Every structure is written in structure tokens, then in C-alpha cells.
Amino acid sequence: MRNITSIIFLLGFLQIVSGNDVPRVIGYQGKLYQDGFPVNGEYEIGYRIYNSADSEYPDALLWEQESHTVEVHNGIFSDTLGLRIDTVVASHNELWLEVIIEGVELIGRERLWASPWALNVPDNSITPDKMSDGTQPGQILRWDGTEWNLILLDLNGPQKASSETYKLYRIHQLW
């Protein structure tokens, strides 16, 4: 029975490790001033995500991270927005972040841009075929300043292939 429990635990652990392809969190960094000067010390900071920039719509609240202690040095702090945030990011096109410092909602929500949406790219959804540039093994695409050229590698060195006829001719200097 003990061995079966150990194996089940190990399989469960492997499932957790393999299932976490990317961190399901968003890094956030801010600069905190009081009376025009950067602050130092520990502050209680929380976050809310809304689907509206307008604070007149409090029912637009989608996600909240309760305030917790964050260390601030020379006004700069870094934090992580996490727990279940990936489900919010994946299901909305436009999101707005509100920061709460010491229980006070800062004026103005800031829009979250492209980076958080990378969280909803599932495992193995981007394949080499989807990223293919038309080259084959042993070929390279090189930009010459005006167009992309197909470069073939062989024992004689790099060769340029015409995009129309694929006729090979020698390139004396590539770099």
C-alpha cells in the first residue's frame, strides 16, 4: 500500500510539473511617491482588474488580489499578480488595472497590454509548421537590405538560390 501511495504521489507531482508550461502570473513594477518624493519601506499593496477604464462602473470588477506587504526601495517596487489571473486574461479583450496602496485606490486605471495575453497560448499550439518560413534543412534566409534571399549550404560554401529558378551561384561574401 505504501508503494502504491508513493507512486500515485509521484505521478501527481509529474502531472503538476508537466502541466505548468508557463508561469500563470503577471509581473508588475511601479514607482511610489508621497508628496513628490520616492518612498521607502513596507506598504500594503493590492490590485484589481476591471473590463472598463471608467471608475463609474464598479461592477466591471473581474479579479482582485488582496493587499499584502510589499517592500519599496527608493520608490520602486515589484510584485506578482497571480491566483486565477490567467482565466481572466484569457476571457477578455480589454483589461484595466487598479492599484490600491494602504487601502487607498490610486486615481486612474491603467490598461494591460499584450504581454498578459501570452498566458492563453496552450501547450503545443505553436508548431514549427505554423512558424515555417519555407526553408528546408540546410537552407538559410538572409536579408540583403532590399529582399530576402534563400541561401543553400553545401561543401563549396554558401550558395544563393534564385527564388524563380533556384539556380545556384556562388556568394563571395555573406557577412
N, C-alpha and C positions, 0 to 999 in steps of 0.2 A: 504494500500500500504506500509506503514511504517513497519508493522509487517512482510509482505512478504519479504521486503528487509532485515530485521533483520534475518529472518530465512535463507534466501539464504546466507547471510554473515556467519552465524554460521555454516551452512553445509559446506561452502567452507573452513572455518577455520578448522573444524574437518577433512576434507579431507587432508589438509596440514599436520596436526599433525599426523594423522594415516599413511600417506604415507612416512613419514620420519623415517624409521626403524633404520637406522644407519647414522651417520654424513657422508656426501659425501665430506669429506675433508681429507687431509693428514697432520699430524703434522710433522714439520721439526725443528730440532735443530742443530745449528752449533757453531763453535768456530772461532772467527775472530781475527787475529793477524796482526799487522803492524810493520814492522822492527823487528820481533821476540818477540814483546810484546803484551799481550792482550789489546784490545781497550775498551773504554767506550764511551757512548753517543748514539746519534741517527744517524742511517745510512739509506740510501735509498737502499733497497734490493728487487730484482726481481728474477723471476725463469722462466726457460724454460724446457720443457720436449721434448726429441728427441727419435726417434727409432733407433738411432745409437750412438755409443760411439765416433765415429770419427768426429772431428770438421770440417773435409774437406767436410762434407755433410750438409750444412746449410739448404737444402730443406727437411731435415728429421725432421724439427720442427713440433711438433704436438700440443703443448699447451704452452701458455705464461701467466704469471701473471706479470703485470706491476709493476715497482718499487714503493714501498711505505715505509713510515718511520717505522723503527723497532728499538726498544731500545736494546742496547747491554751493558751488565754488566760484567766486568772482562773477556771480550772476548766472553761470551756466549749469544746467542740469540735463541729465539723460535719463530716460525711463523707457519702460517697455509696456505697450498696450497689448493685452493678451486675451485670456479666457473667453472663448467662443467668438472672438472678433472675426475669424475667417468666415463664419456663416453670414455675418452682417455684410462684410465686404463683398462676398460672392453674390448676394441677392439685391444689391442696389447700385445704380449707376452713378449717383452723386451723393457724396457724404461730406459732412461738416463736423469739425472737431471743436469742442469747447473745453477749456482748461479751467479747473477750479483750484484756487490756491487758498489754503487756510479757510475753506468754506465760502470763499467769495468767487462768484463766477466772473471770469475776466470778460471784458466787453469785446464782442465780436467773435464770431466763429470763423475758423479758418478751414478752407477746403482741403480735403485729402485728394492727392493727385495719383498718378499712375502706379507708383510702387506697390501700394497695398493690394491692388488688383492682381498682382502676380501670385497672390496666395491661392487664387482659384484655378490655377493650372494643375490639373490632376497628373498623377504619375503616368509616365509613358505616353502622354498626349502629344508631345512634340517628338517626332521621329526624324531620322535622317532624310527620309523621303520628303517630308514637309519642308525641310531646310535645304533641299538639293539645289545646287547652282548649275546642274547639267554636266559637271565634270565626272570623269571616271578615275579609278585608281591610277596614279602616275601622272595625272594632269593637274595643272595649276591655272587659276585665272589671275592675270596680272593687269593692273591699271597702268596705262602708259601716259596718262594725262588727258586723253581725249576719249578713249574707249577701253573696254575690257578685251584682253587677248587671251586665247587658250594656249597655254604652254605645255608641251609634252616633254617628259623627261625620258631620256634613253642613254645608252652608253656613250654617245657622242656629245652629251651635254644637253642643255635646254634647247628645245626647238619650238618655233611658233607655228601654230596651225591656223590656216585661213578659215574664217568662220563660214565661208561659202563652199570651198572645195576641200578643206582640210589638207591641202598641200603643205608639206613641211619645208621650212627653210631655216637656216641657221641664224640664231640670235647671238651676236658677239658680246653684247653687254646687257645684262638684265638689271643690274643694280647700280 
